[in-house]
Amino acid sequence: AEVAELRERLRSVKHTVLVLSGKGGVGKSTFSALLAHGLAADEAKQVALLDIDICGPSIPKMMGLEGEQASESSNIGSGWSPVYVEENLGVMSVGFLLSSPDDAVIWRGPKKNGLIKQFLRDVDWGEIDYLIVDTPPGTSDEHLSIVQYLSATHIDGAVIVTTPQEVSLQDVRKEINFCHKVKLPIIGVVENMSGFVCPKCKNESQIFPPTTGGAEKMCQNLNVSLLGKVPLDPQIGKSCDKGQSFLSEAPESPATLSYRHIIQRIQEYCDQHHFQEEKII
């Protein structure tokens, strides 16, 4: 009955993309936020961003929604209404349920799992073209829960975010292994913080040297797609802190061009996935 209820609620979601990372601090939430902004740039598309990083919800700040509270949906019996950045971009996060952004969420697994289920079952998302799910780092309870709950419908796949150094790639290999074990398709890997071009002298520095060949070599070895490399740009951090979209704040940045290319590849993957599913049906 529970599976049927979830299936019914999520029937109106066309594409679901999970954003994963092996480590914290590699820019996964930043990527999730910019992926949502990039997809929502097409006003004909309805985009939802679900933040299931329950202990470290950074999406409200990055989307300029800090201090917002989740409200009851105007549709009777539909639970919560998402908080909207634009008419076609809705967001849900545990951050909207806390009395202060500094509140610590000190919960054991079952309570976290219960909230994730509520986010999927009790949020009035409406018709959605893309549901982007920002997850915590690692392969823990939250990941198992979201994959299990979403298996009631379908998941297009996961995007895995890493930085170039071996310490980060080591954990990404575990994440790829996790995806294989739970039969979660991998859309591809994004190498974040991939070099820094000095705005003054234009020299490129490797802030995180790819000592083992970076994401490119790892993707070749593991037969996974490398979606692209995003260079460091200090403006990305500034935009996130201000709750603005870096893509529209710095349209000419090499990082923006890289993001746009990656977002296009994700869209193409989802369209292809949808087409294949229709053929099977």
C-alpha positions in Angstrom: 0.0 0.0 0.0 2.9 2.3 0.9 4.6 1.7 -2.5 1.3 2.3 -4.3 0.8 5.6 -2.4 4.4 6.7 -3.4 3.9 5.6 -7.0 0.6 7.6 -7.2 2.2 10.8 -5.7 5.3 10.6 -8.0 3.4 9.7 -11.1 3.6 13.3 -12.3 7.5 13.4 -12.1 9.0 12.9 -15.6 12.7 12.7 -14.7 14.5 12.1 -11.4 18.3 12.8 -11.0 20.2 12.1 -7.8 23.3 14.1 -7.0 25.9 12.1 -5.0 29.4 12.6 -3.7 31.8 10.4 -1.8 33.1 13.2 0.3 31.7 16.4 1.8 32.9 19.7 0.5 33.3 18.8 -3.1 30.6 21.1 -4.3 27.7 18.7 -4.5 25.0 21.1 -3.2 26.4 23.9 -5.4 26.1 21.5 -8.4 22.5 20.6 -7.4 21.5 24.2 -7.0 23.1 25.2 -10.4 21.6 22.2 -12.2 18.2 23.2 -10.9 18.7 26.8 -12.0 20.1 25.7 -15.4 17.1 23.4 -16.1 14.6 26.0 -14.9 16.1 28.6 -17.4 13.6 27.0 -19.8 10.4 28.5 -18.6 8.4 25.6 -20.2 10.0 23.2 -17.8 8.9 22.7 -14.2 11.8 21.9 -11.8 11.9 20.7 -8.2 14.9 20.6 -6.0 14.7 18.2 -3.0 17.4 18.5 -0.3 17.7 15.3 1.7 20.9 16.4 3.4 19.2 16.4 6.8 22.1 17.3 9.1 23.7 19.9 6.7 20.9 21.5 4.6 22.7 24.2 2.6 20.2 24.4 -0.3 17.9 27.0 1.4 20.9 29.5 1.6 22.2 28.7 -1.9 18.7 29.3 -3.4 18.2 32.6 -1.5 15.5 31.0 0.6 17.0 31.1 4.1 14.5 31.9 6.8 11.6 30.6 4.7 9.2 28.2 6.3 7.3 25.3 4.7 3.6 26.0 4.6 0.6 23.7 4.2 -0.5 23.1 0.6 -3.6 24.9 -0.6 -4.7 21.6 -2.0 -6.6 20.0 0.9 -4.9 16.9 2.3 -1.7 17.4 0.1 0.7 18.1 3.0 3.4 20.8 2.4 3.8 23.2 -0.4 7.4 23.6 -1.8 9.0 27.0 -1.4 9.4 28.6 -4.9 12.4 30.5 -6.2 10.7 31.1 -9.5 7.3 30.0 -10.7 8.8 26.9 -12.3 11.4 26.1 -9.6 10.2 24.7 -6.3 12.5 23.7 -3.3 12.0 21.5 -0.3 14.5 21.1 2.6 14.6 20.2 6.3 15.9 23.8 6.6 12.4 25.0 6.0 11.2 23.1 9.1 13.8 24.5 11.6 13.2 27.5 13.7 16.8 28.8 13.0 19.4 28.0 10.4 21.8 27.2 13.3 19.6 24.5 14.7 21.3 21.1 14.8 19.3 18.1 13.6 20.4 15.2 15.9 18.4 12.3 14.6 18.9 8.6 14.2 18.4 6.8 10.9 14.7 5.8 11.2 13.6 9.4 11.8 15.7 10.7 8.8 14.1 7.9 6.7 10.6 8.9 7.9 11.2 12.5 6.8 12.5 11.5 3.4 9.4 9.5 2.8 7.3 12.5 3.9 9.1 14.7 1.5 8.2 12.4 -1.4 4.7 11.5 -0.2 3.5 14.7 1.5 4.8 17.5 -0.6 2.5 18.9 -3.3 5.0 19.1 -6.1 2.5 19.2 -8.9 3.5 18.2 -12.5 7.4 18.1 -12.6 9.7 17.7 -15.6 12.8 17.3 -13.4 13.2 16.3 -9.7 16.8 17.0 -8.6 17.7 15.3 -5.3 20.6 16.7 -3.3 21.9 14.0 -1.0 24.4 14.0 1.9 28.0 12.7 1.3 28.6 9.0 1.4 26.5 5.8 1.1 24.4 5.8 4.2 20.7 5.5 5.4 19.5 8.4 3.4 20.8 7.1 0.1 19.4 3.6 0.6 16.0 5.2 1.6 15.7 7.5 -1.4 16.7 4.8 -3.8 14.2 2.4 -2.2 11.4 4.9 -2.1 12.0 6.1 -5.7 12.1 2.6 -7.0 8.3 2.8 -6.7 8.6 5.0 -9.8 11.9 5.3 -11.7 15.1 7.1 -11.4 16.9 8.3 -14.5 20.2 8.1 -12.7 22.9 9.6 -10.5 25.4 12.4 -11.1 28.5 11.9 -9.0 30.6 15.0 -8.0 34.3 14.8 -7.2 37.4 16.9 -7.0 40.6 15.9 -8.9 42.7 14.5 -6.0 43.0 10.8 -5.1 41.6 11.4 -1.6 38.3 12.4 -3.2 38.4 9.8 -6.0 38.9 7.0 -3.5 35.5 7.7 -2.0 33.9 8.2 -5.4 34.9 4.7 -6.4 32.9 3.5 -3.4 29.9 5.6 -4.5 30.1 4.1 -8.0 30.2 0.6 -6.4 27.1 1.6 -4.3 25.2 2.6 -7.5 26.1 -0.8 -9.1 24.9 -2.7 -6.0 21.5 -0.9 -5.7 21.1 -0.9 -9.6 21.1 2.9 -9.8 22.1 4.0 -13.3 25.1 6.4 -13.4 24.6 9.4 -15.7 28.2 10.4 -15.2 30.8 12.1 -13.1 31.5 15.8 -12.7 35.1 16.9 -11.8 34.6 20.1 -9.7 37.4 22.6 -8.7 39.3 21.4 -11.7 42.2 24.0 -12.0 42.1 27.7 -11.4 42.7 30.4 -14.0 44.1 33.6 -12.4 41.9 36.5 -13.6 44.9 38.8 -13.7 47.7 36.8 -15.3 45.6 34.0 -16.9 47.9 31.3 -15.7 46.2 28.1 -14.7 47.1 26.5 -11.3 46.1 23.0 -10.2 44.8 23.8 -6.7 44.0 20.1 -6.2 46.6 18.2 -8.3 45.2 15.1 -10.0 48.0 12.9 -8.7 46.4 9.7 -10.1 45.0 11.2 -13.3 41.9 12.8 -11.9 38.3 11.9 -12.7 39.2 11.4 -16.4 41.5 8.4 -15.7 39.1 7.0 -13.1 36.1 7.2 -15.5 38.1 5.4 -18.2 39.1 2.7 -15.8 35.6 2.2 -14.5 33.8 2.7 -17.8 31.7 5.6 -16.5 31.0 8.9 -18.4 32.9 12.0 -17.5 30.3 14.7 -17.9 32.8 17.6 -17.7 35.3 19.5 -15.6 34.3 22.7 -13.8 37.2 25.1 -13.0 37.4 27.0 -9.7 35.9 30.5 -9.8 35.7 32.5 -6.5 32.5 34.0 -7.8 30.7 30.6 -7.4 31.2 30.7 -3.6 30.1 34.4 -3.4 27.0 33.7 -5.4 26.1 30.7 -3.2 26.5 32.8 -0.1 24.2 35.5 -1.5 21.6 32.9 -2.7 22.0 34.0 -6.3 22.5 31.9 -9.5 26.2 31.9 -10.5 25.1 31.0 -14.1 23.3 34.3 -14.5 25.7 36.3 -12.3 28.8 35.3 -14.3 27.5 34.2 -17.7 30.9 34.5 -19.4 32.9 32.6 -16.8 34.6 29.4 -18.1 32.9 27.6 -15.1 29.5 28.7 -16.4 30.2 27.5 -19.9 31.3 24.2 -18.4 28.2 23.9 -16.3 26.0 24.7 -19.3 27.7 21.9 -21.3 27.2 19.4 -18.4 23.6 20.4 -17.9 22.9 19.9 -21.6 24.5 16.4 -21.4 22.3 15.5 -18.4 19.2 16.7 -20.3 20.2 14.6 -23.4 20.7 11.6 -21.2 17.2 12.0 -19.6 15.5 12.5 -22.9 17.2 9.4 -24.3 16.3 7.4 -21.1 12.6 8.5 -21.4 12.6 7.6 -25.1 14.0 4.1 -24.4 11.4 3.6 -21.6 8.6 4.6 -24.0 9.8 2.1 -26.5 9.8 -0.7 -23.9 6.2 0.3 -22.8 
